[in-house]
Amino acid sequence: MPIIGIVNRAGESFHLRRATAADVPALRALIELSVRLLQAQDYSPAQMEGALGTVFGVDSQLIADGTYFVVEAMGAGGKTEIAGCGGWSKRKTLFGSDRGPGREDALLDPLRDNARIRAFFVHPDRARRGIGSRILQACEEAAMGAGFKGFELGATITGERLYRARGYRVIERVEVPLVNGVWLPVIRMSKAAIANIISTASL
C-alpha cells in the first residue's frame, strides 16, 4: 500500500495514499459522520438524509481508477484511522456515489475537458487542519500529470469556502433533486491548472 505523500501540520503527521477497495466500509462511515456533523449548519436534516448514499457516498469507480486518496492519522490506542478522503476523475460524472443518478462514466478528453475533483470529506475531529487542502493539492498534481489543463467540481455549501480559497470560481448554482423529494444546493466551480503547484511530498 504505497504512501504517496506525508502531510505535517502543527506537529501532526498525516499519511496520504491511494484508497483501496478494503477502505470502503471505513469510507462509508466517515462520509456519513462528516456530512451529519460538518454540514449541519448548511443543510437541513432532510437534505442530508436524502443526499447520503446518492449525492454523498463512495464512488467505487474512483477507487478502481486509482484516483481516490485517503489521509491516515494515528487514532486512539495507536491505531491508524482515515482522517479524510477525496479524489479526482478522468470521467464525466461531476458528483455522486455508485447509486447517484445521471452517472457518466465516459472518459474526458484532457485537451478539451476539465478533470473532475470528487467526493471530499474530512472526519469532524480532524477538521480545519489542512487535510482537505492537501488532498486537493495531490489531486490537482495527479490530474495535471495526466494532461488535464483545468479542474471542475460540484461543491457543497460547506465546501465552497475551501475551493474559493484554493482559486476556484463559481460557474453556476444548481438544485439537485433528492430521493426524498427535497432539493440540495450544489455549486459548480472550476479552476485553470497552474504549473507551480508545490509537491505534496515536500510539505
N, CA, C and O of each residue as an XYZ file, in Angstrom:
812
protein
N       0.854     -1.185      0.000
C       0.000      0.000      0.000
C       0.896      1.243      0.000
O       1.301      1.691      1.073
N       1.213      1.805     -1.147
C       2.219      2.851     -1.232
C       1.775      4.158     -0.595
O       0.627      4.578     -0.743
N       2.705      4.800      0.120
C       2.469      6.134      0.653
C       2.817      7.127     -0.448
O       3.934      7.124     -0.967
N       1.844      7.986     -0.806
C       2.078      8.957     -1.868
C       2.692     10.232     -1.311
O       3.492     10.879     -1.988
N       2.338     10.595     -0.112
C       2.890     11.826      0.448
C       2.690     11.856      1.940
O       1.919     11.067      2.487
N       3.369     12.749      2.594
C       3.229     12.931      4.033
C       2.874     14.385      4.291
O       3.531     15.295      3.783
N       1.842     14.597      5.076
C       1.404     15.937      5.429
C       1.756     16.190      6.884
O       1.338     15.434      7.761
N       2.510     17.231      7.151
C       2.847     17.588      8.516
C       2.286     18.963      8.830
O       2.532     19.916      8.090
N       1.542     19.077      9.909
C       0.960     20.359     10.295
C       0.856     20.398     11.815
O       0.264     19.510     12.429
N       1.436     21.431     12.416
C       1.357     21.638     13.866
C       1.798     20.396     14.645
O       1.194     20.036     15.656
N       2.850     19.755     14.165
C       3.386     18.608     14.866
C       2.665     17.301     14.606
O       3.062     16.268     15.145
N       1.609     17.315     13.790
C       0.870     16.101     13.482
C       1.385     15.503     12.176
O       1.813     16.226     11.276
N       1.339     14.199     12.087
C       1.786     13.516     10.876
C       0.605     12.809     10.227
O      -0.059     11.982     10.851
N       0.351     13.145      8.964
C      -0.727     12.546      8.195
C      -0.134     11.880      6.951
O       0.678     12.477      6.245
N      -0.542     10.655      6.695
C      -0.044      9.919      5.540
C      -1.114      9.863      4.460
O      -2.242      9.439      4.713
N      -0.761     10.286      3.277
C      -1.686     10.298      2.152
C      -1.350      9.152      1.210
O      -0.200      8.994      0.800
N      -2.359      8.350      0.866
C      -2.160      7.220     -0.042
C      -3.403      7.037     -0.903
O      -4.444      7.649     -0.662
N      -3.272      6.181     -1.911
C      -4.435      5.831     -2.722
C      -5.380      4.930     -1.928
O      -4.944      4.054     -1.181
N      -6.669      5.158     -2.102
C      -7.669      4.306     -1.458
C      -7.717      2.950     -2.148
O      -7.393      2.835     -3.330
N      -8.118      1.933     -1.410
C      -8.317      0.593     -1.953
C      -9.732      0.128     -1.645
O     -10.439      0.755     -0.855
N     -10.140     -0.956     -2.259
C     -11.476     -1.497     -2.017
C     -11.677     -1.857     -0.549
O     -12.798     -1.798     -0.044
N     -10.613     -2.225      0.129
C     -10.715     -2.582      1.543
C     -11.089     -1.390      2.415
O     -11.535     -1.577      3.547
N     -10.916     -0.164      1.909
C     -11.242      1.042      2.665
C     -12.729      1.385      2.633
O     -13.175      2.230      3.408
N     -13.498      0.754      1.762
C     -14.881      1.178      1.528
C     -15.729      1.227      2.799
O     -16.407      2.232      3.008
N     -15.734      0.210      3.658
C     -16.547      0.318      4.876
C     -16.175      1.520      5.741
O     -17.057      2.217      6.244
N     -14.885      1.767      5.917
C     -14.442      2.912      6.708
C     -14.804      4.226      6.025
O     -15.143      5.201      6.696
N     -14.735      4.258      4.704
C     -15.096      5.466      3.966
C     -16.582      5.775      4.116
O     -16.964      6.931      4.297
N     -17.412      4.749      4.041
C     -18.855      4.972      4.211
C     -19.165      5.563      5.576
O     -19.974      6.484      5.694
N     -18.517      5.029      6.606
C     -18.738      5.533      7.959
C     -18.238      6.969      8.096
O     -18.901      7.807      8.707
N     -17.064      7.249      7.526
C     -16.500      8.595      7.593
C     -17.388      9.598      6.875
O     -17.648     10.683      7.396
N     -17.855      9.244      5.684
C     -18.691     10.158      4.898
C     -19.969     10.511      5.647
O     -20.348     11.681      5.709
N     -20.633      9.515      6.213
C     -21.874      9.797      6.937
C     -21.611     10.692      8.145
O     -22.364     11.635      8.388
N     -20.556     10.409      8.901
C     -20.234     11.221     10.066
C     -19.885     12.651      9.655
O     -20.330     13.609     10.287
N     -19.101     12.789      8.610
C     -18.695     14.103      8.127
C     -19.900     14.927      7.685
O     -20.009     16.108      8.016
N     -20.797     14.300      6.941
C     -21.988     15.011      6.451
C     -22.870     15.446      7.614
O     -23.284     16.603      7.688
N     -23.151     14.532      8.505
C     -24.098     14.824      9.585
C     -23.578     15.881     10.568
O     -24.370     16.634     11.135
N     -22.276     15.945     10.772
C     -21.733     16.885     11.749
C     -21.201     18.172     11.121
O     -21.429     19.257     11.656
N     -20.500     18.066     10.001
C     -19.866     19.260      9.429
C     -20.772     20.040      8.492
O     -20.529     21.221      8.246
N     -21.814     19.403      7.964
C     -22.681     20.105      7.028
C     -24.031     20.497      7.639
O     -24.912     21.005      6.946
N     -24.177     20.256      8.931
C     -25.462     20.518      9.591
C     -25.834     21.994      9.608
O     -27.017     22.325      9.678
N     -24.848     22.889      9.545
C     -25.143     24.323      9.542
C     -25.591     24.816      8.172
O     -26.157     25.903      8.057
N     -25.342     24.028      7.141
C     -25.646     24.475      5.781
C     -26.808     23.736      5.135
O     -27.421     24.244      4.196
N     -27.119     22.540      5.628
C     -28.196     21.744      5.052
C     -29.142     21.269      6.145
O     -28.735     21.071      7.290
N     -30.397     21.091      5.786
C     -31.396     20.605      6.730
C     -31.230     19.106      6.947
O     -30.602     18.437      6.126
N     -31.779     18.559      8.037
C     -31.739     17.105      8.232
C     -32.327     16.342      7.052
O     -31.804     15.290      6.685
N     -33.390     16.839      6.456
C     -33.999     16.159      5.313
C     -33.070     16.176      4.104
O     -32.991     15.189      3.372
N     -32.369     17.281      3.888
C     -31.425     17.351      2.774
C     -30.265     16.380      2.974
O     -29.871     15.681      2.041
N     -29.725     16.338      4.175
C     -28.615     15.425      4.440
C     -29.058     13.978      4.300
O     -28.344     13.160      3.720
N     -30.229     13.660      4.827
C     -30.732     12.291      4.750
C     -30.957     11.866      3.308
O     -30.617     10.748      2.922
N     -31.534     12.767      2.511
C     -31.805     12.433      1.115
C     -30.553     12.326      0.267
O     -30.537     11.604     -0.730
N     -29.492     13.048      0.658
C     -28.260     13.048     -0.135
C     -27.313     11.905      0.208
O     -26.529     11.470     -0.636
N     -27.385     11.416      1.448
C     -26.496     10.327      1.846
C     -26.797      9.064      1.046
O     -27.942      8.624      0.953
N     -25.752      8.499      0.479
C     -25.900      7.285     -0.308
C     -26.088      7.525     -1.786
O     -25.923      6.608     -2.590
N     -26.434      8.757     -2.162
C     -26.614      9.068     -3.588
C     -25.665     10.199     -3.998
O     -24.706      9.971     -4.735
N     -25.935     11.415     -3.520
C     -25.029     12.530     -3.790
C     -23.766     12.399     -2.945
O     -22.656     12.588     -3.443
N     -23.938     12.078     -1.667
C     -22.804     11.879     -0.756
C     -22.601     10.388     -0.539
O     -23.463      9.720      0.031
N     -21.468      9.863     -0.989
C     -21.200      8.446     -0.811
C     -19.953      8.019     -1.547
O     -19.276      8.833     -2.175
N     -19.657      6.743     -1.466
C     -18.458      6.181     -2.102
C     -18.721      5.959     -3.589
O     -19.747      5.397     -3.972
N     -17.788      6.403     -4.414
C     -17.801      6.096     -5.846
C     -16.674      5.096     -6.091
O     -15.504      5.474     -6.159
N     -17.028      3.834     -6.222
C     -16.014      2.786     -6.344
C     -15.226      2.883     -7.646
O     -14.136      2.320     -7.751
N     -15.767      3.592     -8.642
C     -15.028      3.755     -9.895
C     -13.760      4.572     -9.667
O     -12.727      4.304    -10.281
N     -13.838      5.565     -8.790
C     -12.648      6.356     -8.477
C     -11.562      5.488     -7.855
O     -10.382      5.627     -8.177
N     -11.970      4.595     -6.967
C     -11.005      3.691     -6.329
C     -10.404      2.755     -7.375
O      -9.194      2.530     -7.389
N     -11.249      2.212     -8.249
C     -10.765      1.307     -9.297
C      -9.808      2.016    -10.255
O      -8.862      1.411    -10.760
N     -10.062      3.297    -10.499
C      -9.198      4.063    -11.410
C      -7.893      4.501    -10.748
O      -6.986      4.988    -11.424
N      -7.796      4.328     -9.423
C      -6.593      4.758     -8.710
C      -6.500      6.258     -8.528
O      -5.404      6.801     -8.391
N      -7.659      6.946     -8.525
C      -7.659      8.406     -8.432
C      -8.330      8.912     -7.160
O      -8.675     10.090     -7.063
N      -8.515      8.022     -6.185
C      -9.124      8.434     -4.920
C      -8.105      8.259     -3.805
O      -7.424      7.236     -3.731
N      -8.005      9.264     -2.938
C      -6.993      9.282     -1.895
C      -7.615      9.276     -0.498
O      -8.729      9.757     -0.295
N      -6.881      8.731      0.441
C      -7.231      8.856      1.857
C      -6.025      9.411      2.599
O      -4.875      9.175      2.228
N      -6.322     10.152      3.654
C      -5.288     10.605      4.571
C      -5.478      9.846      5.877
O      -6.570      9.830      6.444
N      -4.424      9.228      6.340
C      -4.472      8.461      7.580
C      -3.777      9.217      8.698
O      -2.786      9.914      8.482
N      -4.321      9.061      9.899
C      -3.734      9.668     11.096
C      -3.726      8.630     12.203
O      -4.442      7.631     12.134
N      -2.928      8.865     13.207
C      -2.878      7.960     14.349
C      -4.060      8.251     15.266
O      -4.234      9.378     15.730
N      -4.863      7.236     15.520
C      -6.029      7.397     16.370
C      -5.789      6.904     17.780
O      -4.649      6.734     18.212
N      -6.881      6.677     18.491
C      -6.782      6.220     19.879
C      -6.126      4.846     19.950
O      -6.385      3.979     19.116
N      -5.289      4.663     20.938
C      -4.624      3.383     21.122
C      -3.552      3.094     20.096
O      -3.122      1.950     19.945
N      -3.113      4.135     19.381
C      -2.054      3.957     18.398
C      -2.496      3.289     17.109
O      -1.663      2.832     16.326
N      -3.806      3.229     16.884
C      -4.324      2.594     15.681
C      -4.532      3.627     14.587
O      -5.030      4.722     14.848
N      -4.146      3.278     13.348
C      -4.309      4.175     12.222
C      -5.769      4.252     11.813
O      -6.463      3.237     11.758
N      -6.239      5.485     11.520
C      -7.609      5.678     11.063
C      -7.644      6.690      9.929
O      -6.745      7.519      9.796
N      -8.694      6.615      9.110
C      -8.836      7.543      7.995
C      -9.369      8.874      8.504
O     -10.432      8.939      9.122
N      -8.607      9.938      8.233
C      -8.971     11.280      8.696
C      -9.651     12.107      7.621
O     -10.309     13.099      7.931
N      -9.504     11.718      6.368
C     -10.114     12.461      5.273
C      -9.967     11.698      3.974
O      -9.163     10.772      3.870
N     -10.755     12.096      2.978
C     -10.704     11.433      1.673
C     -11.131     12.404      0.586
O     -11.809     13.397      0.850
N     -10.731     12.107     -0.619
C     -11.093     12.931     -1.769
C     -10.337     12.448     -2.987
O      -9.333     11.746     -2.868
N     -10.819     12.822     -4.157
C     -10.149     12.340     -5.354
C     -10.388     13.209     -6.570
O     -10.999     14.275     -6.493
N      -9.891     12.727     -7.687
C     -10.115     13.389     -8.966
C     -10.552     12.318     -9.951
O     -10.398     11.125     -9.689
N     -11.097     12.745    -11.084
C     -11.578     11.763    -12.048
C     -11.307     12.195    -13.479
O     -11.335     13.378    -13.820
N     -11.046     11.191    -14.298
C     -10.889     11.374    -15.739
C     -12.188     11.045    -16.464
O     -12.210     10.933    -17.689
N     -13.282     10.888    -15.696
C     -14.587     10.542    -16.256
C     -15.561     11.711    -16.092
O     -15.300     12.633    -15.319
N     -16.677     11.675    -16.813
C     -17.566     12.827    -16.911
C     -18.411     13.088    -15.673
O     -18.825     14.226    -15.449
N     -18.680     12.071    -14.863
C     -19.507     12.274    -13.675
C     -18.926     13.386    -12.804
O     -17.739     13.366    -12.479
N     -19.768     14.364    -12.423
C     -19.286     15.503    -11.655
C     -19.366     15.266    -10.154
O     -18.504     15.732     -9.409
N     -20.387     14.551     -9.702
C     -20.522     14.244     -8.278
C     -21.463     13.058     -8.121
O     -22.155     12.668     -9.061
N     -21.476     12.487     -6.910
C     -22.386     11.394     -6.618
C     -21.682     10.079     -6.351
O     -20.528      9.882     -6.730
N     -22.402      9.182     -5.687
C     -21.881      7.871     -5.317
C     -22.186      6.845     -6.401
O     -22.652      7.183     -7.489
N     -21.911      5.578     -6.076
C     -22.248      4.490     -7.000
C     -23.734      4.494     -7.350
O     -24.124      4.085     -8.443
N     -24.555      4.958     -6.414
C     -26.007      4.959     -6.601
C     -26.538      6.312     -7.057
O     -27.750      6.521     -7.106
N     -25.635      7.229     -7.389
C     -26.060      8.560     -7.808
C     -26.718      8.539     -9.179
O     -26.288      7.790    -10.056
N     -27.754      9.350     -9.379
C     -28.423      9.405    -10.680
C     -27.570     10.146    -11.716
O     -26.746     10.993    -11.370
N     -27.781      9.818    -12.961
C     -27.126     10.559    -14.037
C     -25.632     10.356    -14.137
O     -24.925     11.260    -14.583
N     -25.124      9.202    -13.735
C     -23.692      8.941    -13.843
C     -23.269      8.893    -15.314
O     -23.995      8.387    -16.169
N     -22.077      9.432    -15.584
C     -21.500      9.391    -16.926
C     -20.066      8.891    -16.802
O     -19.164      9.666    -16.483
N     -19.851      7.609    -17.050
C     -18.526      7.026    -16.862
C     -17.639      7.133    -18.096
O     -16.525      6.608    -18.107
N     -18.127      7.813    -19.142
C     -17.292      8.021    -20.328
C     -16.073      8.857    -19.959
O     -16.139      9.710    -19.074
N     -14.960      8.606    -20.644
C     -13.718      9.307    -20.350
C     -13.733     10.729    -20.891
O     -14.307     11.003    -21.945
N     -13.094     11.626    -20.152
C     -12.909     13.010    -20.577
C     -11.709     13.114    -21.507
O     -10.836     12.247    -21.504
N     -11.669     14.171    -22.298
C     -10.535     14.469    -23.158
C      -9.679     15.525    -22.458
O     -10.126     16.663    -22.309
N      -8.461     15.183    -22.023
C      -7.632     16.150    -21.296
C      -7.353     17.440    -22.072
O      -7.084     18.476    -21.464
N      -7.413     17.390    -23.385
C      -7.132     18.579    -24.184
C      -8.320     19.531    -24.255
O      -8.151     20.711    -24.559
N      -9.526     19.024    -23.975
C     -10.726     19.850    -24.086
C     -11.515     19.977    -22.793
O     -12.220     20.965    -22.589
N     -11.401     18.990    -21.924
C     -12.244     18.933    -20.730
C     -11.447     19.177    -19.459
O     -10.232     18.980    -19.420
N     -12.145     19.606    -18.431
C     -11.543     19.738    -17.103
C     -11.634     18.414    -16.350
O     -12.649     17.720    -16.411
N     -10.569     18.077    -15.649
C     -10.634     16.930    -14.746
C     -11.657     17.223    -13.651
O     -11.863     18.379    -13.280
N     -12.289     16.186    -13.144
C     -13.268     16.346    -12.070
C     -12.584     16.190    -10.709
O     -11.768     15.289    -10.513
N     -12.921     17.061     -9.793
C     -12.487     16.946     -8.401
C     -13.671     16.382     -7.636
O     -14.769     16.934     -7.702
N     -13.460     15.270     -6.897
C     -14.605     14.487     -6.446
C     -14.562     14.107     -4.959
O     -13.509     13.788     -4.409
N     -15.731     14.152     -4.338
C     -16.036     13.439     -3.089
C     -15.042     13.679     -1.952
O     -14.369     12.757     -1.490
N     -14.966     14.938     -1.511
C     -14.086     15.310     -0.406
C     -14.850     15.284      0.909
O     -15.915     15.888      1.032
N     -14.293     14.576      1.894
C     -14.889     14.509      3.226
C     -13.767     14.422      4.261
O     -12.742     13.780      4.032
N     -13.978     15.076      5.393
C     -12.988     15.070      6.472
C     -13.685     14.651      7.760
O     -14.823     15.044      8.017
N     -12.997     13.856      8.562
C     -13.543     13.461      9.856
C     -13.732     14.708     10.721
O     -12.829     15.542     10.786
N     -14.876     14.855     11.383
C     -15.113     16.054     12.197
C     -14.029     16.333     13.226
O     -13.743     17.495     13.514
N     -13.423     15.299     13.785
C     -12.363     15.500     14.782
C     -11.069     16.001     14.164
O     -10.171     16.445     14.879
N     -10.964     15.934     12.826
C      -9.741     16.356     12.129
C      -9.981     17.567     11.233
O      -9.133     17.906     10.408
N     -11.121     18.214     11.387
C     -11.460     19.355     10.535
C     -10.538     20.538     10.810
O     -10.015     20.697     11.913
N     -10.352     21.360      9.785
C      -9.579     22.606      9.865
C      -8.122     22.370     10.260
O      -7.530     23.152     11.003
N      -7.567     21.292      9.753
C      -6.143     21.016      9.980
C      -5.383     20.906      8.666
O      -4.259     20.404      8.630
N      -5.994     21.373      7.596
C      -5.317     21.385      6.305
C      -5.424     20.094      5.520
O      -4.793     19.964      4.472
N      -6.203     19.138      5.997
C      -6.284     17.836      5.325
C      -6.941     17.965      3.950
O      -6.431     17.438      2.961
N      -8.078     18.670      3.891
C      -8.752     18.834      2.605
C      -7.878     19.533      1.585
O      -7.849     19.142      0.418
N      -7.161     20.568      2.014
C      -6.287     21.305      1.099
C      -5.166     20.428      0.561
O      -4.810     20.528     -0.613
N      -4.604     19.566      1.414
C      -3.504     18.710      0.972
C      -3.995     17.630      0.007
O      -3.304     17.294     -0.954
N      -5.177     17.093      0.262
C      -5.724     16.115     -0.680
C      -6.024     16.796     -2.015
O      -5.752     16.241     -3.079
N      -6.582     17.992     -1.948
C      -6.883     18.725     -3.181
C      -5.616     18.986     -3.982
O      -5.615     18.854     -5.206
N      -4.548     19.354     -3.304
C      -3.276     19.588     -3.975
C      -2.784     18.319     -4.677
O      -2.324     18.369     -5.818
N      -2.888     17.181     -3.982
C      -2.467     15.918     -4.580
C      -3.309     15.588     -5.813
O      -2.791     15.089     -6.812
N      -4.612     15.872     -5.734
C      -5.499     15.607     -6.870
C      -5.141     16.488     -8.066
O      -5.086     16.014     -9.201
N      -4.901     17.762     -7.806
C      -4.555     18.676     -8.892
C      -3.244     18.257     -9.557
O      -3.126     18.286    -10.782
N      -2.268     17.872     -8.747
C      -0.992     17.415     -9.307
C      -1.178     16.181    -10.187
O      -0.639     16.106    -11.291
N      -1.950     15.213     -9.681
C      -2.160     13.968    -10.420
C      -2.903     14.221    -11.720
O      -2.562     13.640    -12.750
N      -3.926     15.090    -11.685
C      -4.682     15.396    -12.903
C      -3.816     16.115    -13.926
O      -3.905     15.845    -15.124
N      -2.981     17.028    -13.452
C      -2.057     17.702    -14.364
C      -1.078     16.709    -14.975
O      -0.734     16.810    -16.153
N      -0.631     15.746    -14.168
C       0.267     14.725    -14.682
C      -0.368     13.866    -15.753
O       0.326     13.291    -16.591
N      -1.720     13.777    -15.728
C      -2.452     13.027    -16.740
C      -2.801     13.896    -17.947
O      -3.487     13.442    -18.863
N      -2.329     15.143    -17.950
C      -2.507     16.005    -19.108
C      -3.646     16.998    -19.043
O      -3.873     17.725    -20.009
N      -4.374     17.055    -17.933
C      -5.506     17.977    -17.839
C      -5.018     19.405    -17.573
O      -4.025     19.616    -16.876
N      -5.730     20.373    -18.139
C      -5.358     21.782    -18.050
C      -6.232     22.568    -17.085
O      -5.998     23.755    -16.859
N      -7.233     21.917    -16.517
C      -8.117     22.602    -15.586
C      -8.915     21.595    -14.786
O      -8.868     20.393    -15.045
N      -9.656     22.109    -13.798
C     -10.401     21.260    -12.879
C     -11.823     21.793    -12.722
O     -12.066     22.994    -12.842
N     -12.749     20.887    -12.455
C     -14.148     21.261    -12.262
C     -14.742     20.392    -11.167
O     -14.345     19.238    -11.003
N     -15.690     20.938    -10.416
C     -16.274     20.183     -9.308
C     -17.680     20.675     -8.994
O     -18.102     21.750     -9.419
N     -18.382     19.851     -8.238
C     -19.670     20.229     -7.692
C     -19.515     20.356     -6.187
O     -19.443     19.345     -5.488
N     -19.462     21.577     -5.676
C     -19.180     21.813     -4.258
C     -20.462     21.879     -3.439
O     -21.511     22.302     -3.924
N     -20.351     21.452     -2.194
C     -21.410     21.705     -1.230
C     -21.278     23.152     -0.758
O     -20.260     23.800     -1.003
N     -22.306     23.650     -0.084
C     -22.202     24.978      0.526
C     -21.052     24.990      1.527
O     -20.310     25.968      1.615
N     -20.907     23.909      2.274
C     -19.845     23.800      3.276
C     -18.464     23.820      2.626
O     -17.542     24.457      3.136
N     -18.322     23.120      1.498
C     -17.028     23.009      0.841
C     -16.646     24.195     -0.014
O     -15.480     24.346     -0.379
N     -17.617     25.047     -0.342
C     -17.328     26.174     -1.234
C     -16.208     27.052     -0.695
O     -15.395     27.558     -1.468
N     -16.155     27.236      0.609
C     -15.129     28.106      1.201
C     -13.722     27.579      0.928
O     -12.816     28.348      0.607
N     -13.545     26.267      1.058
C     -12.236     25.662      0.776
C     -11.839     25.903     -0.672
O     -10.715     26.319     -0.953
N     -12.761     25.642     -1.589
C     -12.411     25.741     -3.001
C     -12.167     27.182     -3.444
O     -11.297     27.436     -4.277
N     -12.921     28.113     -2.898
C     -12.651     29.523     -3.195
C     -11.240     29.906     -2.738
O     -10.519     30.608     -3.447
N     -10.861     29.441     -1.559
C      -9.536     29.751     -1.027
C      -8.434     29.158     -1.891
O      -7.309     29.658     -1.896
N      -8.753     28.095     -2.622
C      -7.774     27.439     -3.490
C      -7.874     27.901     -4.942
O      -7.295     27.273     -5.829
N      -8.602     28.991     -5.195
C      -8.607     29.589     -6.523
C      -9.739     29.174     -7.439
O      -9.740     29.541     -8.614
N     -10.707     28.416     -6.933
C     -11.840     28.007     -7.762
C     -12.873     29.124     -7.846
O     -13.052     29.886     -6.896
N     -13.550     29.216     -8.987
C     -14.557     30.238     -9.218
C     -15.893     29.584     -9.558
O     -15.943     28.521    -10.177
N     -16.966     30.239     -9.143
C     -18.308     29.693     -9.365
C     -18.705     29.806    -10.836
O     -18.575     30.867    -11.447
N     -19.190     28.698    -11.393
C     -19.754     28.684    -12.744
C     -21.260     28.875    -12.660
O     -21.828     29.713    -13.360
N     -21.899     28.099    -11.804
C     -23.346     28.204    -11.621
C     -23.737     27.521    -10.314
O     -22.997     26.706     -9.764
N     -24.922     27.882     -9.839
C     -25.503     27.247     -8.665
C     -26.734     26.472     -9.114
O     -27.605     27.007     -9.800
N     -26.793     25.206     -8.719
C     -27.878     24.344     -9.172
C     -28.570     23.711     -7.969
O     -28.021     23.681     -6.868
N     -29.780     23.205     -8.196
C     -30.539     22.491     -7.182
C     -30.704     21.046     -7.653
O     -31.287     20.799     -8.708
N     -30.196     20.100     -6.879
C     -30.222     18.689     -7.252
C     -31.404     18.007     -6.550
O     -31.507     18.075     -5.326
N     -32.294     17.352     -7.301
C     -33.423     16.652     -6.667
C     -32.952     15.402     -5.930
O     -32.109     14.656     -6.429
N     -33.499     15.184     -4.750
C     -33.121     14.035     -3.936
C     -34.256     13.024     -3.865
O     -35.401     13.330     -4.194
N     -33.919     11.811     -3.429
C     -34.880     10.705     -3.451
C     -36.066     10.927     -2.516
O     -37.125     10.326     -2.703
N     -35.895     11.786     -1.510
C     -36.985     12.024     -0.561
C     -37.810     13.262     -0.902
O     -38.630     13.709     -0.101
N     -37.590     13.809     -2.089
C     -38.418     14.905     -2.555
C     -37.905     16.306     -2.270
O     -38.495     17.281     -2.736
N     -36.819     16.427     -1.515
C     -36.248     17.752     -1.279
C     -35.126     18.012     -2.282
O     -34.756     17.135     -3.063
N     -34.601     19.216     -2.246
C     -33.573     19.631     -3.204
C     -32.296     20.008     -2.465
O     -32.343     20.530     -1.352
N     -31.150     19.736     -3.099
C     -29.849     20.017     -2.491
C     -29.109     21.062     -3.322
O     -28.826     20.823     -4.497
N     -28.788     22.225     -2.730
C     -27.976     23.208     -3.459
C     -26.550     22.684     -3.677
O     -25.904     22.210     -2.743
N     -26.079     22.777     -4.909
C     -24.717     22.384     -5.274
C     -24.117     23.508     -6.106
O     -24.800     24.103     -6.940
N     -22.848     23.797     -5.882
C     -22.174     24.886     -6.596
C     -21.167     24.303     -7.579
O     -20.204     23.652     -7.174
N     -21.382     24.531     -8.839
C     -20.422     24.090     -9.863
C     -19.309     25.122     -9.963
O     -19.565     26.307    -10.178
N     -18.055     24.654     -9.804
C     -16.899     25.545     -9.768
C     -15.796     25.017    -10.678
O     -15.776     23.834    -11.016
N     -14.885     25.894    -11.072
C     -13.767     25.464    -11.915
C     -12.517     26.290    -11.629
O     -12.566     27.342    -10.991
N     -11.405     25.775    -12.121
C     -10.113     26.434    -11.926
C      -9.170     25.987    -13.027
O      -9.162     24.815    -13.405
N      -8.371     26.917    -13.547
C      -7.357     26.558    -14.531
C      -6.144     25.992    -13.811
O      -5.799     26.444    -12.719
N      -5.498     25.003    -14.419
C      -4.296     24.415    -13.830
C      -3.163     25.424    -13.849
O      -3.078     26.262    -14.747
N      -2.297     25.338    -12.857
C      -1.103     26.172    -12.823
C       0.116     25.275    -12.744
O       0.023     24.144    -12.265
N       1.222     25.748    -13.191
C       2.417     24.925    -13.325
C       3.234     24.816    -12.041
O       4.087     23.936    -11.916
N       2.973     25.713    -11.083
C       3.873     25.764     -9.924
C       3.232     25.245     -8.652
O       3.523     25.751     -7.568
N       2.350     24.230     -8.762
C       1.794     23.624     -7.560
C       2.932     22.934     -6.793
O       3.683     22.145     -7.367
N       3.051     23.231     -5.523
C       4.113     22.647     -4.711
C       3.874     21.166     -4.517
O       2.742     20.751     -4.269
N       4.902     20.370     -4.623
C       4.757     18.933     -4.424
C       4.271     18.605     -3.022
O       4.799     19.115     -2.034
N       3.252     17.744     -2.946
C       2.729     17.324     -1.644
C       3.836     16.688     -0.807
O       3.869     16.864      0.410
N       4.734     15.958     -1.443
C       5.761     15.252     -0.701
C       6.739     16.201     -0.011
O       7.459     15.786      0.897
N       6.777     17.466     -0.427
C       7.720     18.414      0.163
C       7.153     19.120      1.378
O       7.870     19.870      2.039
N       5.872     18.898      1.693
C       5.240     19.600      2.816
C       5.477     18.860      4.124
O       5.019     19.304      5.176
